[in-house]
């Protein structure tokens, strides 16, 4: 060790107690796995609630727009969660973040165009069942996306956390919107969209904090190893 240059000494100290690292699955394989988890939720929703996507579209432009916006936010959110933690996938992450913004703009436009008051307390209470179902259906793909994001590179924690939670919740809400028979547009806006996405945003902030804490812990561990 005495004959090694300073850089080689640092590398030797870091490698001395190095544990094997499990290889990270390719991004495409991760996307396929999350898609399979969502299809499992869709199968559950089909047997539990019944899915009627054509009827949902036939209810009118507003219902179809919400269906498309939830699908858009869901896919873009999962893409952001996975790509934000992978080196060389910055372009995908930026495109996904932009797509999420466009999806929220579509939701906001739909809320402004919806007939009826969407701030009614009774409406919120009556729609709680649909909101809860959206969250339950979001769990499988959300947990899997969070697992992949957790195992990725320790950077962009806020993008990964927000993308994971928003994407999963939007995909769960998509299934609820395609199964709910309510003809009330304000119900679609509140129970199928605003409440689930609001909870997803809050959960995403918590998840981002967890990822950021892990990132700081990794950096501190590296600093301590270098100081030895």
MDAnalysis code that builds the backbone (N, CA, C; Angstrom):
import MDAnalysis as mda
import numpy as np

u = mda.Universe.empty(684, n_residues=228, atom_resindex=np.repeat(np.arange(228), 3), trajectory=True)
u.add_TopologyAttr("name", ["N", "CA", "C"] * 228)
u.add_TopologyAttr("resid", np.arange(1, 229))
u.add_TopologyAttr("resname", ["UNK", "UNK", "UNK", "UNK", "UNK", "UNK", "UNK", "UNK", "UNK", "UNK", "UNK", "UNK", "UNK", "UNK", "UNK", "UNK", "UNK", "UNK", "UNK", "UNK", "UNK", "UNK", "UNK", "UNK", "UNK", "UNK", "UNK", "UNK", "UNK", "UNK", "UNK", "UNK", "UNK", "UNK", "UNK", "UNK", "UNK", "UNK", "UNK", "UNK", "UNK", "UNK", "UNK", "UNK", "UNK", "UNK", "UNK", "UNK", "UNK", "UNK", "UNK", "UNK", "UNK", "UNK", "UNK", "UNK", "UNK", "UNK", "UNK", "UNK", "UNK", "UNK", "UNK", "UNK", "UNK", "UNK", "UNK", "UNK", "UNK", "UNK", "UNK", "UNK", "UNK", "UNK", "UNK", "UNK", "UNK", "UNK", "UNK", "UNK", "UNK", "UNK", "UNK", "UNK", "UNK", "UNK", "UNK", "UNK", "UNK", "UNK", "UNK", "UNK", "UNK", "UNK", "UNK", "UNK", "UNK", "UNK", "UNK", "UNK", "UNK", "UNK", "UNK", "UNK", "UNK", "UNK", "UNK", "UNK", "UNK", "UNK", "UNK", "UNK", "UNK", "UNK", "UNK", "UNK", "UNK", "UNK", "UNK", "UNK", "UNK", "UNK", "UNK", "UNK", "UNK", "UNK", "UNK", "UNK", "UNK", "UNK", "UNK", "UNK", "UNK", "UNK", "UNK", "UNK", "UNK", "UNK", "UNK", "UNK", "UNK", "UNK", "UNK", "UNK", "UNK", "UNK", "UNK", "UNK", "UNK", "UNK", "UNK", "UNK", "UNK", "UNK", "UNK", "UNK", "UNK", "UNK", "UNK", "UNK", "UNK", "UNK", "UNK", "UNK", "UNK", "UNK", "UNK", "UNK", "UNK", "UNK", "UNK", "UNK", "UNK", "UNK", "UNK", "UNK", "UNK", "UNK", "UNK", "UNK", "UNK", "UNK", "UNK", "UNK", "UNK", "UNK", "UNK", "UNK", "UNK", "UNK", "UNK", "UNK", "UNK", "UNK", "UNK", "UNK", "UNK", "UNK", "UNK", "UNK", "UNK", "UNK", "UNK", "UNK", "UNK", "UNK", "UNK", "UNK", "UNK", "UNK", "UNK", "UNK", "UNK", "UNK", "UNK", "UNK", "UNK", "UNK", "UNK", "UNK", "UNK", "UNK", "UNK", "UNK", "UNK", "UNK", "UNK", "UNK"])
u.atoms.positions = np.array([
    [0.827, -1.203, 0.000],
    [0.000, 0.000, 0.000],
    [0.861, 1.253, 0.000],
    [2.079, 1.175, 0.617],
    [2.903, 2.365, 0.730],
    [3.399, 2.835, -0.617],
    [3.531, 1.924, -1.587],
    [4.022, 2.315, -2.890],
    [2.946, 2.813, -3.830],
    [1.719, 2.806, -3.415],
    [0.620, 3.225, -4.280],
    [0.505, 4.737, -4.287],
    [0.080, 5.268, -5.426],
    [-0.201, 6.696, -5.523],
    [-1.471, 7.008, -4.753],
    [-1.689, 8.307, -4.392],
    [-2.873, 8.667, -3.588],
    [-4.178, 8.182, -4.191],
    [-4.354, 8.323, -5.512],
    [-5.606, 7.889, -6.130],
    [-5.788, 6.390, -5.981],
    [-4.717, 5.634, -6.164],
    [-4.809, 4.184, -6.024],
    [-5.105, 3.783, -4.581],
    [-4.582, 4.560, -3.635],
    [-4.875, 4.273, -2.227],
    [-6.357, 4.471, -1.932],
    [-6.931, 5.537, -2.510],
    [-8.364, 5.795, -2.303],
    [-9.193, 4.655, -2.878],
    [-8.861, 4.245, -4.101],
    [-9.593, 3.154, -4.734],
    [-9.450, 1.878, -3.931],
    [-8.260, 1.606, -3.426],
    [-8.033, 0.396, -2.643],
    [-8.848, 0.417, -1.353],
    [-8.928, 1.595, -0.695],
    [-9.724, 1.688, 0.532],
    [-11.197, 1.468, 0.244],
    [-11.675, 2.028, -0.858],
    [-13.086, 1.868, -1.206],
    [-13.420, 0.429, -1.562],
    [-12.480, -0.249, -2.229],
    [-12.742, -1.611, -2.699],
    [-12.529, -2.662, -1.615],
    [-11.893, -2.266, -0.523],
    [-11.522, -3.253, 0.494],
    [-12.746, -3.946, 1.092],
    [-13.769, -3.170, 1.425],
    [-14.971, -3.737, 2.039],
    [-16.161, -3.695, 1.085],
    [-15.863, -3.716, -0.188],
    [-16.929, -3.576, -1.183],
    [-17.763, -4.850, -1.251],
    [-19.069, -4.685, -1.134],
    [-19.983, -5.825, -1.231],
    [-20.482, -5.957, -2.664],
    [-20.805, -7.165, -3.080],
    [-21.323, -7.335, -4.446],
    [-22.622, -6.559, -4.633],
    [-22.772, -5.987, -5.817],
    [-23.963, -5.201, -6.146],
    [-24.812, -5.983, -7.138],
    [-26.102, -6.088, -6.831],
    [-27.003, -6.790, -7.737],
    [-27.215, -5.960, -9.008],
    [-27.057, -6.567, -10.168],
    [-27.253, -5.795, -11.406],
    [-28.669, -5.236, -11.494],
    [-28.775, -4.012, -12.028],
    [-30.073, -3.368, -12.205],
    [-30.675, -3.826, -13.524],
    [-31.954, -4.170, -13.491],
    [-32.623, -4.635, -14.713],
    [-32.665, -3.524, -15.748],
    [-32.558, -3.860, -17.025],
    [-32.668, -2.839, -18.076],
    [-33.983, -2.080, -17.982],
    [-33.964, -0.855, -18.450],
    [-35.138, 0.007, -18.344],
    [-36.354, -0.612, -19.031],
    [-36.148, -1.226, -20.179],
    [-37.270, -1.834, -20.894],
    [-37.876, -2.975, -20.078],
    [-37.030, -3.766, -19.433],
    [-37.545, -4.870, -18.628],
    [-38.306, -4.346, -17.412],
    [-37.827, -3.268, -16.826],
    [-38.548, -2.659, -15.711],
    [-39.922, -2.176, -16.158],
    [-39.969, -1.522, -17.326],
    [-41.244, -1.021, -17.839],
    [-42.218, -2.165, -18.099],
    [-41.715, -3.268, -18.620],
    [-42.580, -4.428, -18.877],
    [-43.111, -4.988, -17.562],
    [-42.260, -5.044, -16.539],
    [-42.689, -5.578, -15.244],
    [-43.768, -4.701, -14.618],
    [-43.586, -3.374, -14.673],
    [-44.599, -2.471, -14.119],
    [-45.894, -2.578, -14.921],
    [-45.775, -2.708, -16.229],
    [-46.966, -2.882, -17.066],
    [-47.712, -4.156, -16.694],
    [-46.968, -5.226, -16.427],
    [-47.602, -6.486, -16.028],
    [-48.319, -6.334, -14.692],
    [-47.711, -5.574, -13.775],
    [-48.368, -5.342, -12.485],
    [-49.670, -4.564, -12.675],
    [-49.642, -3.567, -13.580],
    [-50.872, -2.810, -13.834],
    [-51.926, -3.690, -14.512],
    [-51.521, -4.555, -15.405],
    [-52.474, -5.467, -16.027],
    [-53.104, -6.385, -14.984],
    [-52.329, -6.754, -13.972],
    [-52.901, -7.527, -12.881],
    [-53.973, -6.734, -12.142],
    [-53.706, -5.444, -11.911],
    [-54.720, -4.582, -11.297],
    [-55.941, -4.444, -12.197],
    [-55.695, -4.360, -13.506],
    [-56.814, -4.249, -14.449],
    [-57.672, -5.508, -14.425],
    [-57.023, -6.663, -14.327],
    [-57.783, -7.916, -14.238],
    [-58.599, -7.964, -12.952],
    [-58.008, -7.479, -11.861],
    [-58.733, -7.419, -10.600],
    [-59.933, -6.476, -10.713],
    [-59.707, -5.314, -11.330],
    [-60.794, -4.352, -11.502],
    [-61.892, -4.920, -12.392],
    [-61.504, -5.684, -13.396],
    [-62.488, -6.283, -14.299],
    [-63.401, -7.248, -13.547],
    [-62.812, -8.069, -12.687],
    [-63.621, -9.002, -11.934],
    [-64.354, -8.374, -10.762],
    [-63.775, -7.315, -10.203],
    [-64.327, -6.683, -9.004],
    [-65.374, -5.623, -9.357],
    [-65.014, -4.751, -10.295],
    [-65.862, -3.607, -10.610],
    [-66.501, -3.689, -11.986],
    [-65.847, -4.407, -12.899],
    [-66.268, -4.386, -14.294],
    [-65.690, -3.165, -14.988],
    [-65.112, -3.364, -16.142],
    [-64.526, -2.260, -16.903],
    [-65.367, -1.990, -18.142],
    [-65.633, -0.719, -18.375],
    [-66.479, -0.319, -19.511],
    [-65.848, 0.877, -20.225],
    [-64.655, 0.715, -20.787],
    [-63.981, 1.873, -21.386],
    [-64.743, 2.494, -22.549],
    [-65.405, 1.686, -23.360],
    [-66.160, 2.240, -24.484],
    [-67.345, 3.063, -23.983],
    [-68.001, 2.584, -22.938],
    [-69.090, 3.356, -22.349],
    [-68.564, 4.654, -21.737],
    [-67.364, 4.576, -21.151],
    [-66.763, 5.767, -20.558],
    [-66.501, 6.826, -21.629],
    [-66.019, 6.400, -22.771],
    [-65.765, 7.339, -23.869],
    [-67.071, 7.869, -24.445],
    [-68.083, 6.979, -24.503],
    [-69.373, 7.370, -25.087],
    [-70.118, 8.382, -24.233],
    [-69.712, 8.557, -22.949],
    [-70.402, 9.521, -22.090],
    [-70.168, 10.958, -22.533],
    [-69.194, 11.178, -23.382],
    [-68.972, 12.522, -23.879],
    [-67.509, 12.906, -23.865],
    [-67.239, 14.101, -24.379],
    [-65.866, 14.577, -24.535],
    [-65.153, 14.717, -23.200],
    [-65.840, 15.210, -22.184],
    [-65.203, 15.414, -20.887],
    [-64.753, 14.096, -20.280],
    [-65.608, 13.088, -20.311],
    [-65.258, 11.785, -19.766],
    [-64.090, 11.164, -20.533],
    [-64.139, 11.264, -21.866],
    [-63.051, 10.720, -22.680],
    [-61.744, 11.470, -22.423],
    [-61.836, 12.794, -22.237],
    [-60.633, 13.593, -21.988],
    [-59.993, 13.205, -20.659],
    [-60.809, 12.965, -19.639],
    [-60.264, 12.541, -18.353],
    [-59.624, 11.165, -18.450],
    [-60.240, 10.275, -19.193],
    [-59.670, 8.941, -19.390],
    [-58.289, 9.049, -20.041],
    [-58.198, 9.887, -21.075],
    [-56.923, 10.068, -21.775],
    [-55.896, 10.750, -20.880],
    [-56.327, 11.760, -20.103],
    [-55.394, 12.480, -19.237],
    [-54.830, 11.574, -18.146],
    [-55.675, 10.745, -17.553],
    [-55.197, 9.824, -16.520],
    [-54.217, 8.800, -17.094],
    [-54.525, 8.291, -18.280],
    [-53.601, 7.353, -18.926],
    [-52.273, 8.034, -19.243],
    [-52.353, 9.272, -19.710],
    [-51.155, 10.040, -20.087],
    [-50.287, 10.281, -18.857],
    [-50.897, 10.757, -17.768],
    [-50.140, 11.025, -16.543],
    [-49.574, 9.727, -15.967],
    [-50.356, 8.651, -16.037],
    [-49.892, 7.382, -15.497],
    [-48.661, 6.856, -16.201],
    [-48.725, 6.797, -17.514],
    [-47.579, 6.281, -18.276],
    [-46.367, 7.193, -18.123],
    [-46.595, 8.511, -18.220],
    [-45.487, 9.452, -18.099],
    [-44.877, 9.427, -16.705],
    [-45.724, 9.269, -15.683],
    [-45.203, 9.223, -14.320],
    [-44.305, 8.026, -14.088],
    [-44.737, 6.865, -14.532],
    [-43.901, 5.665, -14.371],
    [-42.604, 5.807, -15.176],
    [-42.709, 6.359, -16.380],
    [-41.501, 6.568, -17.186],
    [-40.525, 7.504, -16.479],
    [-41.048, 8.558, -15.868],
    [-40.183, 9.483, -15.128],
    [-39.544, 8.788, -13.932],
    [-40.325, 8.003, -13.197],
    [-39.801, 7.313, -12.022],
    [-38.631, 6.404, -12.372],
    [-38.743, 5.696, -13.487],
    [-37.694, 4.741, -13.868],
    [-36.512, 5.431, -14.537],
    [-36.791, 6.370, -15.439],
    [-35.712, 7.007, -16.203],
    [-34.909, 7.984, -15.355],
    [-35.542, 8.609, -14.353],
    [-34.835, 9.599, -13.539],
    [-33.693, 8.986, -12.748],
    [-33.726, 7.695, -12.525],
    [-32.689, 7.032, -11.722],
    [-31.698, 6.247, -12.577],
    [-31.745, 6.467, -13.902],
    [-30.857, 5.724, -14.790],
    [-29.932, 6.677, -15.524],
    [-28.613, 6.427, -15.485],
    [-27.677, 7.254, -16.254],
    [-27.961, 7.156, -17.746],
    [-27.868, 8.271, -18.445],
    [-28.065, 8.295, -19.880],
    [-29.506, 8.336, -20.325],
    [-30.445, 8.406, -19.372],
    [-31.867, 8.440, -19.720],
    [-32.486, 9.800, -19.400],
    [-31.647, 10.834, -19.391],
    [-32.133, 12.162, -19.026],
    [-33.175, 12.672, -20.022],
    [-33.008, 12.353, -21.301],
    [-33.964, 12.837, -22.300],
    [-35.354, 12.240, -22.062],
    [-35.400, 10.959, -21.728],
    [-36.680, 10.323, -21.431],
    [-37.308, 10.946, -20.196],
    [-36.485, 11.207, -19.171],
    [-37.000, 11.801, -17.934],
    [-37.572, 13.191, -18.192],
    [-36.866, 14.001, -18.987],
    [-37.368, 15.349, -19.287],
    [-38.666, 15.293, -20.083],
    [-38.728, 14.391, -21.068],
    [-39.949, 14.262, -21.867],
    [-41.113, 13.794, -21.002],
    [-40.843, 12.877, -20.079],
    [-41.899, 12.381, -19.193],
    [-42.398, 13.477, -18.264],
    [-41.475, 14.293, -17.732],
    [-41.885, 15.395, -16.860],
    [-42.756, 16.395, -17.620],
    [-42.378, 16.692, -18.863],
    [-43.186, 17.585, -19.687],
    [-44.560, 16.986, -19.947],
    [-44.611, 15.694, -20.207],
    [-45.892, 15.019, -20.460],
    [-46.799, 15.071, -19.233],
    [-46.220, 14.932, -18.053],
    [-47.026, 15.030, -16.827],
    [-47.625, 16.424, -16.707],
    [-46.816, 17.437, -17.002],
    [-47.332, 18.802, -16.960],
    [-48.487, 19.012, -17.921],
    [-48.367, 18.466, -19.125],
    [-49.453, 18.580, -20.094],
    [-50.697, 17.833, -19.617],
    [-50.494, 16.680, -18.982],
    [-51.628, 15.938, -18.451],
    [-52.369, 16.709, -17.371],
    [-51.623, 17.371, -16.493],
    [-52.263, 18.179, -15.461],
    [-52.969, 19.389, -16.059],
    [-52.401, 19.934, -17.128],
    [-53.079, 21.043, -17.806],
    [-54.406, 20.584, -18.383],
    [-54.444, 19.367, -18.928],
    [-55.695, 18.824, -19.458],
    [-56.706, 18.603, -18.343],
    [-56.235, 18.137, -17.185],
    [-57.139, 17.945, -16.046],
    [-57.705, 19.280, -15.589],
    [-56.853, 20.303, -15.507],
    [-57.315, 21.616, -15.087],
    [-58.343, 22.178, -16.062],
    [-58.088, 22.008, -17.362],
    [-59.039, 22.489, -18.364],
    [-60.371, 21.745, -18.246],
    [-60.311, 20.457, -17.983],
    [-61.533, 19.676, -17.821],
    [-62.317, 20.125, -16.596],
    [-61.590, 20.424, -15.512],
    [-62.264, 20.880, -14.300],
    [-62.954, 22.225, -14.523],
    [-62.329, 23.098, -15.295],
    [-62.928, 24.400, -15.572],
    [-64.161, 24.273, -16.468],
    [-64.157, 23.273, -17.333],
    [-65.272, 23.089, -18.271],
    [-66.397, 22.239, -17.706],
    [-66.174, 21.586, -16.562],
    [-67.164, 20.661, -16.033],
    [-68.387, 21.409, -15.521],
    [-69.566, 20.955, -15.853],
    [-70.775, 21.568, -15.301],
    [-70.971, 21.171, -13.849],
    [-71.514, 22.076, -13.049],
    [-71.744, 21.781, -11.642],
    [-70.564, 22.172, -10.777],
    [-70.833, 22.324, -9.488],
    [-69.797, 22.718, -8.528],
    [-68.979, 21.502, -8.117],
    [-67.653, 21.647, -8.198],
    [-66.789, 20.525, -7.830],
    [-66.282, 20.655, -6.398],
    [-66.623, 21.745, -5.726],
    [-66.173, 21.932, -4.346],
    [-67.210, 21.543, -3.314],
    [-68.244, 20.849, -3.715],
    [-69.326, 20.449, -2.817],
    [-68.840, 19.353, -1.861],
    [-69.050, 19.586, -0.557],
    [-68.619, 18.599, 0.438],
    [-69.338, 17.280, 0.302],
    [-70.632, 17.318, -0.023],
    [-71.382, 16.075, -0.211],
    [-70.833, 15.271, -1.378],
    [-70.436, 15.979, -2.425],
    [-69.863, 15.300, -3.593],
    [-68.573, 14.587, -3.217],
    [-67.759, 15.237, -2.388],
    [-66.504, 14.625, -1.945],
    [-66.765, 13.379, -1.116],
    [-67.757, 13.465, -0.228],
    [-68.069, 12.310, 0.624],
    [-68.624, 11.148, -0.195],
    [-69.498, 11.461, -1.137],
    [-70.097, 10.410, -1.955],
    [-69.073, 9.746, -2.873],
    [-68.056, 10.490, -3.247],
    [-67.052, 9.940, -4.157],
    [-65.884, 9.283, -3.465],
    [-65.912, 9.199, -2.131],
    [-64.772, 8.642, -1.407],
    [-64.524, 7.179, -1.763],
    [-65.583, 6.446, -2.067],
    [-65.414, 5.035, -2.421],
    [-64.575, 4.895, -3.685],
    [-64.875, 5.698, -4.708],
    [-64.107, 5.636, -5.957],
    [-62.659, 6.049, -5.726],
    [-62.439, 7.078, -4.911],
    [-61.069, 7.528, -4.633],
    [-60.279, 6.442, -3.918],
    [-60.919, 5.776, -2.952],
    [-60.233, 4.694, -2.234],
    [-59.904, 3.535, -3.171],
    [-60.825, 3.222, -4.066],
    [-60.554, 2.141, -5.015],
    [-59.376, 2.481, -5.918],
    [-59.281, 3.734, -6.325],
    [-58.157, 4.153, -7.163],
    [-56.834, 3.932, -6.444],
    [-56.798, 4.233, -5.161],
    [-55.569, 4.055, -4.384],
    [-55.230, 2.578, -4.212],
    [-56.239, 1.739, -3.938],
    [-55.983, 0.308, -3.808],
    [-55.435, -0.274, -5.113],
    [-56.017, 0.118, -6.226],
    [-55.586, -0.422, -7.520],
    [-54.216, 0.108, -7.928],
    [-53.775, 1.186, -7.308],
    [-52.464, 1.755, -7.633],
    [-51.321, 1.036, -6.930],
    [-51.651, 0.261, -5.901],
    [-50.596, -0.296, -5.050],
    [-49.644, -1.238, -5.795],
    [-50.119, -2.223, -6.588],
    [-49.158, -3.164, -7.199],
    [-48.104, -2.494, -8.073],
    [-48.534, -1.701, -9.055],
    [-47.527, -1.093, -9.932],
    [-46.751, -0.003, -9.192],
    [-47.375, 0.643, -8.193],
    [-46.661, 1.653, -7.423],
    [-45.529, 1.059, -6.611],
    [-45.792, -0.056, -5.953],
    [-44.744, -0.705, -5.175],
    [-43.601, -1.185, -6.060],
    [-43.940, -1.736, -7.225],
    [-42.894, -2.246, -8.112],
    [-42.074, -1.100, -8.687],
    [-42.742, -0.017, -9.091],
    [-42.002, 1.139, -9.616],
    [-41.112, 1.745, -8.533],
    [-41.608, 1.808, -7.298],
    [-40.801, 2.333, -6.198],
    [-39.592, 1.435, -5.932],
    [-39.786, 0.125, -6.050],
    [-38.676, -0.810, -5.863],
    [-37.583, -0.571, -6.912],
    [-37.986, -0.402, -8.154],
    [-36.998, -0.155, -9.207],
    [-36.322, 1.202, -9.015],
    [-37.106, 2.218, -8.650],
    [-36.520, 3.541, -8.439],
    [-35.556, 3.531, -7.255],
    [-35.893, 2.782, -6.226],
    [-35.027, 2.686, -5.055],
    [-33.688, 2.046, -5.398],
    [-33.706, 1.087, -6.321],
    [-32.475, 0.393, -6.684],
    [-31.661, 1.092, -7.758],
    [-32.144, 2.232, -8.254],
    [-31.424, 2.950, -9.299],
    [-30.313, 3.825, -8.746],
    [-29.777, 4.663, -9.604],
    [-28.699, 5.564, -9.197],
    [-29.222, 6.575, -8.177],
    [-28.386, 6.972, -7.204],
    [-28.843, 7.877, -6.138],
    [-28.866, 9.340, -6.575],
    [-29.729, 9.668, -7.506],
    [-29.867, 11.065, -7.930],
    [-31.306, 11.314, -8.393],
    [-31.630, 12.583, -8.573],
    [-32.974, 13.045, -8.944],
    [-34.060, 12.380, -8.095],
    [-33.915, 12.434, -6.764],
    [-34.895, 11.757, -5.897],
    [-36.290, 12.354, -6.001],
    [-36.385, 13.671, -6.184],
    [-37.706, 14.296, -6.224],
    [-38.474, 13.894, -7.478],
    [-37.778, 13.844, -8.614],
    [-38.440, 13.407, -9.847],
    [-38.880, 11.957, -9.734],
    [-38.017, 11.113, -9.165],
    [-38.354, 9.693, -9.036],
    [-39.529, 9.491, -8.081],
    [-39.524, 10.195, -6.953],
    [-40.612, 10.046, -5.996],
    [-41.945, 10.532, -6.545],
    [-41.919, 11.721, -7.156],
    [-43.163, 12.265, -7.712],
    [-43.680, 11.398, -8.852],
    [-42.792, 10.955, -9.720],
    [-43.216, 10.136, -10.845],
    [-43.801, 8.810, -10.407],
    [-43.188, 8.185, -9.413],
    [-43.689, 6.899, -8.925],
    [-45.111, 7.009, -8.407],
    [-45.332, 7.951, -7.490],
    [-46.644, 8.051, -6.845],
    [-47.711, 8.570, -7.811],
    [-47.400, 9.633, -8.555],
    [-48.400, 10.181, -9.480],
    [-48.741, 9.187, -10.578],
    [-47.730, 8.511, -11.110],
    [-47.981, 7.551, -12.175],
    [-48.848, 6.397, -11.710],
    [-48.522, 5.836, -10.547],
    [-49.291, 4.698, -10.044],
    [-50.728, 5.093, -9.723],
    [-50.901, 6.236, -9.061],
    [-52.247, 6.665, -8.684],
    [-53.083, 6.982, -9.922],
    [-52.470, 7.614, -10.909],
    [-53.211, 7.925, -12.139],
    [-53.654, 6.651, -12.850],
    [-52.817, 5.629, -12.860],
    [-53.202, 4.367, -13.492],
    [-54.300, 3.659, -12.711],
    [-54.271, 3.788, -11.379],
    [-55.365, 3.238, -10.581],
    [-56.663, 3.993, -10.820],
    [-56.574, 5.324, -10.892],
    [-57.761, 6.143, -11.149],
    [-58.318, 5.894, -12.550],
    [-57.444, 5.592, -13.479],
    [-57.886, 5.260, -14.839],
    [-58.830, 4.056, -14.819],
    [-58.482, 3.034, -14.048],
    [-59.335, 1.841, -13.957],
    [-60.664, 2.166, -13.293],
    [-60.629, 3.014, -12.274],
    [-61.875, 3.400, -11.610],
    [-62.762, 4.199, -12.556],
    [-62.177, 5.123, -13.291],
    [-62.971, 5.937, -14.224],
    [-63.597, 5.070, -15.311],
    [-62.881, 4.022, -15.707],
    [-63.408, 3.134, -16.747],
    [-64.434, 2.154, -16.210],
    [-64.599, 2.116, -14.895],
    [-65.561, 1.168, -14.313],
    [-66.773, 1.853, -13.694],
    [-66.646, 3.131, -13.349],
    [-67.712, 3.830, -12.637],
    [-68.854, 4.180, -13.594],
    [-70.071, 3.946, -13.132],
    [-71.257, 4.201, -13.953],
    [-71.878, 5.574, -13.674],
    [-71.270, 6.353, -12.803],
    [-71.863, 7.646, -12.462],
    [-71.930, 8.545, -13.697],
    [-73.080, 9.220, -13.912],
    [-73.206, 10.131, -15.053],
    [-72.852, 11.574, -14.703],
    [-72.345, 11.817, -13.487],
    [-72.126, 13.182, -13.001],
    [-70.690, 13.627, -13.300],
    [-70.485, 14.622, -14.158],
    [-69.118, 15.075, -14.486],
    [-68.330, 15.555, -13.272],
    [-68.999, 16.248, -12.344],
    [-68.287, 16.726, -11.163],
    [-67.730, 15.559, -10.345],
    [-68.438, 14.443, -10.323],
    [-67.946, 13.243, -9.628],
    [-66.686, 12.725, -10.308],
    [-66.681, 12.722, -11.629],
    [-65.485, 12.244, -12.338],
    [-64.280, 13.121, -11.998],
    [-64.509, 14.430, -11.996],
    [-63.415, 15.366, -11.747],
    [-62.859, 15.195, -10.342],
    [-63.759, 15.134, -9.350],
    [-63.313, 15.113, -7.952],
    [-62.841, 13.728, -7.530],
    [-63.718, 12.729, -7.649],
    [-63.430, 11.409, -7.085],
    [-62.457, 10.597, -7.926],
    [-62.497, 10.796, -9.239],
    [-61.640, 9.996, -10.122],
    [-60.312, 10.674, -10.424],
    [-60.239, 11.986, -10.207],
    [-59.066, 12.715, -10.689],
    [-58.392, 13.556, -9.608],
    [-59.086, 14.588, -9.116],
    [-58.434, 15.545, -8.226],
    [-58.018, 14.920, -6.901],
    [-58.903, 14.159, -6.265],
    [-58.553, 13.564, -4.975],
    [-57.440, 12.524, -5.111],
    [-57.545, 11.562, -6.043],
    [-56.430, 10.611, -6.166],
    [-55.102, 11.277, -6.527],
    [-55.129, 12.234, -7.454],
    [-53.880, 12.888, -7.833],
    [-53.325, 13.738, -6.697],
    [-54.203, 14.348, -5.908],
    [-53.731, 15.095, -4.751],
    [-53.046, 14.197, -3.735],
    [-53.646, 13.046, -3.475],
    [-53.016, 12.083, -2.565],
    [-51.714, 11.559, -3.169],
    [-51.716, 11.363, -4.498],
    [-50.487, 10.923, -5.161],
    [-49.375, 11.948, -5.039],
    [-49.716, 13.239, -5.148],
    [-48.703, 14.277, -5.007],
    [-48.120, 14.291, -3.598],
    [-48.985, 14.134, -2.595],
    [-48.510, 14.092, -1.207],
    [-47.623, 12.873, -0.970],
    [-48.063, 11.724, -1.451],
    [-47.267, 10.509, -1.300],
    [-45.938, 10.625, -2.044],
    [-45.981, 11.263, -3.215],
    [-44.754, 11.464, -3.971],
    [-43.750, 12.322, -3.223],
    [-44.238, 13.340, -2.500],
    [-43.338, 14.169, -1.707],
    [-42.674, 13.353, -0.592],
    [-43.464, 12.486, 0.051],
    [-42.892, 11.624, 1.094],
    [-41.862, 10.660, 0.509],
    [-42.187, 10.090, -0.635],
    [-41.272, 9.148, -1.275],
    [-39.999, 9.854, -1.738],
    [-40.153, 11.073, -2.241],
    [-38.983, 11.850, -2.653],
    [-38.072, 12.132, -1.457],
    [-38.685, 12.440, -0.307],
    [-37.886, 12.656, 0.888],
    [-37.123, 11.406, 1.297],
    [-37.766, 10.255, 1.152],
    [-37.093, 8.985, 1.478],
    [-35.920, 8.737, 0.542],
    [-36.144, 8.952, -0.766],
    [-35.054, 8.770, -1.724],
    [-33.911, 9.748, -1.444],
    [-34.256, 10.992, -1.125],
    [-33.224, 11.996, -0.839],
    [-32.428, 11.615, 0.412],
    [-33.107, 11.068, 1.415],
    [-32.416, 10.632, 2.630],
    [-31.444, 9.503, 2.324],
    [-31.875, 8.559, 1.487],
    [-30.967, 7.477, 1.092],
    [-29.771, 8.024, 0.320],
    [-30.014, 9.032, -0.514],
    [-28.922, 9.626, -1.277],
    [-27.913, 10.297, -0.352],
    [-28.403, 11.048, 0.632],
    [-27.489, 11.689, 1.577],
    [-26.721, 10.651, 2.392],
    [-27.397, 9.561, 2.766],
    [-26.721, 8.513, 3.527],
    [-25.598, 7.876, 2.712],
    [-25.860, 7.669, 1.412],
    [-24.835, 7.081, 0.549],
    [-23.640, 8.013, 0.415],
    [-23.920, 9.304, 0.274],
    [-22.818, 10.271, 0.155],
    [-22.019, 10.349, 1.452],
    [-22.710, 10.328, 2.575],
    [-21.998, 10.376, 3.856],
    [-21.151, 9.131, 4.060],
    [-21.683, 7.977, 3.652],
    [-20.905, 6.743, 3.779],
    [-19.655, 6.806, 2.911],
    [-19.789, 7.363, 1.704],
    [-18.627, 7.504, 0.827],
    [-17.614, 8.462, 1.431],
    [-18.092, 9.555, 1.999],
    [-17.164, 10.519, 2.613],
    [-16.427, 9.884, 3.784],
    [-17.130, 9.102, 4.586],
    [-16.456, 8.440, 5.715],
    [-15.426, 7.425, 5.220],
    [-15.739, 6.730, 4.119],
    [-14.778, 5.764, 3.582],
    [-13.527, 6.461, 3.066],
    [-13.714, 7.635, 2.469],
    [-12.561, 8.376, 1.956],
    [-11.705, 8.949, 3.077],
    [-12.309, 9.221, 4.215],
    [-11.578, 9.815, 5.335],
    [-10.810, 8.807, 6.154],
    [-11.091, 7.522, 5.922],
    [-10.412, 6.506, 6.731],
    [-8.930, 6.443, 6.391],
])
